Amino acid sequence: MTSSISTEDSKAALRGEAAARRDALPAAIRRAAAEAIAARGFPLPIAQGTTVSGFMPMKSEINPLPLLRKLADAGARLALPVVTGRGQPLVMRAWRFGEPLGCGVWGIREPTPEAPQIDPEILLVPLLAFDRAGYRLGYGGGYYDRTIAGLRARRPVTAIGIAFAAQEVAKVPTTPRDARLDLVLTEREVIDFRGR
């Protein structure tokens, strides 16, 4: 019990530090980073109809929309997450650029309830921090950990963190429920954890 509490305390402390570091990045640097990720070749093949779930950025998160637009132009079918309830995995709903979005939990823009639910083959994941072992630190709700685990139980899915290079830390504190990423994309590099 003590180690679990100390891990959660470590995560909480790291969340505050990581959010402050990310918030300190100037807006121009954040924009340039998003464009750099989109401009680079994507590390996975995108066949016509490949389903990619992204996210709408909140606060100072990196903006995945330039990358999502590039993937859509390459033939990807897009989806965005919807929070259905505390302790529940996210539901991914189909979305295309130009389609209206509703306002979900925490004010996050999300597809409307009429949009079909789909299981993505590629999942782009936001984060506060990541390490070279493939672990990410989120906001603490466990939504993406449950979602990745649920998707992987049904079909192969590649989970890709999207981040600023400044969000890398030496080690993310983990528990058995933390889902490992397959790759992380930053403005500087593609970090591939597959086969490790």
Secondary structure as UniProt FT lines:
FT   HELIX           2..23
FT   HELIX           27..39
FT   TURN            48..49
FT   STRAND          51..53
FT   TURN            59..60
FT   HELIX           65..73
FT   TURN            74..75
FT   STRAND          77..82
FT   TURN            86..87
FT   STRAND          91..94
FT   TURN            97..98
FT   STRAND          102..103
FT   HELIX           105..107
FT   STRAND          109..110
FT   TURN            113..114
FT   STRAND          122..125
FT   STRAND          129..130
FT   TURN            132..133
FT   STRAND          136..137
FT   HELIX           143..154
FT   STRAND          158..162
FT   HELIX           165..167
FT   TURN            176..177
FT   STRAND          183..185
FT   STRAND          190..192
FT   TURN            194..195
//
